[in-house]
Amino acid sequence: MKNIFLVLLFGFLFSANAYSANLYLVCNGMGSKAKKMSQSDSSNELNYTEVTNSIVNLSIGNKGNWIQMPLHLLPRKKIKTDNNKYEIYDLIISEGSITGKFKLHFVVRPSLNIDRYSGVLSFKGKGVSFTGECKKVDREEKKF
């Protein structure tokens, strides 16, 4: 009986370590950000959306769950972090998708979704959104 218990215990320990491998993604796509422009001849403001090519990086695993945002997609008032990396919380990893949220500002909390079959990342929050195709990157192996 002790042997069966030990086999099951070690099996769970090793399977948990195999699952906790790090996943690094580089996602290339289109990001948008709401902006305001004031006109010089009146006090009216013009609201518009700026759309730009963007690259978003993600890390999921035992070295932390974070998303790295390009500066041009961040709101004017943002939480200051090192290298624009924001922690992903409420992370759910399922067979077909990875979902979670991150906090850019006390009001701006985009929800993200990654389709694990197509590799498409999309997130949308108040005034900011992104959709792009992700590629897995091996951080242990250098490209050059």
Beta strands, then each sheet from edge to edge (+ up, - down):
strand 1: 23-38
strand 2: 45-60
strand 3: 66-68
strand 4: 85-93
strand 5: 97-102
strand 6: 111-115
strand 7: 120-125
strand 8: 128-137
sheet 1: 1+ 2- 3+ 4- 5+ 6- 7+ 8- 1+
end
